[in-house]
Amino acid sequence: MNKLARINVLLLILLTFSSCEVVEGIFNLGVGVGVFIVVAIIALIIFIISRFKK
């Protein structure tokens, strides 16, 4: 695809979604990443504590 066609496709996608849907999608992705990071940190802390108890 040439550059103009890519811009047209991107513009069409952006115009089909309302701004609320886009923000909601970004927020949901951020929440998912945040939960994953918190779980990973807790697992790391538990792993470190279990290594020192031996």
C-alpha positions in Angstrom: 0.0 0.0 0.0 1.3 3.4 -0.7 1.4 6.2 1.9 -1.8 7.9 0.8 -3.8 4.6 0.9 -2.5 4.0 4.5 -3.5 7.4 5.6 -7.0 7.0 4.1 -7.5 3.6 5.9 -6.3 5.1 9.2 -8.6 8.1 8.8 -11.6 5.8 8.0 -10.9 3.7 11.1 -10.6 6.8 13.3 -13.8 8.3 12.0 -15.8 5.0 12.5 -15.1 5.0 16.3 -16.4 7.6 18.6 -13.8 9.2 20.9 -15.4 7.5 24.0 -14.9 4.0 22.5 -11.2 4.8 21.7 -10.6 6.1 25.3 -12.4 3.1 26.8 -10.3 0.7 24.8 -7.1 2.5 25.9 -8.2 2.5 29.5 -9.1 -1.2 29.5 -5.7 -2.0 28.0 -4.0 0.1 30.7 -5.9 -1.6 33.5 -5.0 -5.0 32.1 -1.3 -4.1 31.9 -1.4 -2.6 35.4 -3.0 -5.8 36.9 -0.4 -7.9 35.1 2.5 -5.8 36.6 1.1 -6.0 40.1 0.7 -9.7 39.9 4.2 -10.1 38.6 5.7 -8.0 41.4 3.8 -9.9 44.0 5.0 -13.2 42.5 8.5 -11.9 42.5 8.3 -10.8 46.2 6.9 -14.3 47.2 9.7 -16.0 45.2 12.4 -13.9 46.9 10.9 -14.5 50.4 10.7 -18.2 49.8 14.4 -18.3 48.7 15.5 -16.6 52.0 13.5 -18.9 54.2 15.5 -22.0 53.2 
